[in-house]
Amino acid sequence: MVGCHPSPLEPYRATSTSSSIAVGQEIDFWMSTVGPGSYLTPPSLSGPALVFLGETSPPGVVVPSGSQQIFHFKGVASGTSIVVFQNTNPDKTHYPDVSDTVFVR
């Protein structure tokens, strides 16, 4: 699901998705919470296709309802990587972890 951001490579949501990028291309995942908690840095990565570049906050965005984080990745090899964003809130019913599959071609 793509939100209100200019690039289709910046998913903004708290549900699982799949994306496809080229080797050498970067992808950002915009994660937000409502209520307590945030997503751990670094997220878990399975597979060698992606590398984690870092996490930042959206510039000029202040949301009183929860945290907003941007996770930056780069495709480094053809293949598939699964990224798991772990929420720090222990209530996994309302604040689940999120996993995303990225296909690097």
C-alpha positions in Angstrom: 0.0 0.0 0.0 1.5 3.3 -1.0 0.6 6.4 1.0 0.9 10.1 0.4 4.5 10.1 -0.6 6.0 11.1 -3.9 7.7 7.8 -4.7 6.1 4.4 -5.1 9.2 3.0 -3.4 8.2 4.6 0.0 5.4 2.4 1.5 3.7 4.1 4.4 1.7 1.7 6.5 1.7 -0.8 9.3 0.6 -3.9 7.3 2.8 -6.4 5.4 3.6 -5.8 1.7 5.8 -7.0 -1.0 8.0 -4.8 -3.3 10.4 -5.3 -6.2 13.5 -3.2 -6.8 16.6 -3.4 -9.0 20.1 -4.2 -7.7 21.6 -0.8 -6.7 18.2 0.8 -6.1 17.1 2.0 -2.6 13.8 1.6 -0.9 12.3 3.3 2.1 9.7 2.0 4.4 7.7 4.6 6.4 6.4 3.1 9.6 4.1 4.7 12.1 2.4 3.7 15.3 -0.7 5.0 17.0 -0.2 5.0 20.7 2.8 3.7 22.6 5.8 1.9 21.1 7.9 2.2 18.0 9.8 -0.2 15.7 13.3 -1.5 16.7 16.4 -0.5 14.8 17.8 -2.4 13.0 14.9 -4.5 11.7 15.5 -8.2 11.2 16.6 -9.2 7.7 16.5 -12.6 6.1 18.3 -13.1 2.8 21.3 -11.4 1.3 19.5 -9.3 -1.3 19.1 -6.1 0.9 21.3 -4.2 3.3 20.0 -1.8 6.0 21.2 1.7 5.5 19.7 3.4 8.6 16.6 4.9 10.2 15.5 8.5 10.3 12.5 10.5 11.2 10.4 12.3 8.6 11.6 15.9 8.3 9.1 18.5 9.6 6.5 15.9 10.6 5.2 15.8 14.1 2.4 13.4 14.9 1.1 13.5 18.5 -0.5 10.1 18.2 2.7 8.0 17.9 6.1 7.6 16.3 7.0 7.9 12.7 10.2 6.2 11.3 11.7 5.8 7.9 13.8 2.7 7.3 16.3 2.9 4.4 17.5 -0.2 2.5 19.5 -0.9 -0.7 19.3 -3.8 -3.0 22.7 -5.4 -3.3 22.1 -8.8 -5.0 19.4 -10.6 -7.0 17.2 -12.5 -4.7 14.6 -12.1 -1.9 14.9 -10.6 1.5 12.2 -10.5 4.2 12.3 -7.5 6.5 10.6 -7.8 9.9 9.9 -4.6 11.8 9.5 -5.5 15.5 7.1 -3.2 17.5 8.4 -2.5 21.0 4.8 -2.6 22.4 4.2 -5.9 24.2 0.5 -5.9 23.1 1.0 -7.7 19.8 -2.8 -7.9 19.2 -3.1 -4.2 18.7 0.6 -3.4 17.9 1.8 -6.3 15.7 5.2 -6.8 14.1 5.2 -6.1 10.4 7.0 -8.2 7.7 7.8 -7.1 4.2 9.1 -9.1 1.3 11.5 -7.4 -1.1 12.4 -9.0 -4.5 15.6 -7.6 -5.9 16.2 -8.2 -9.6 
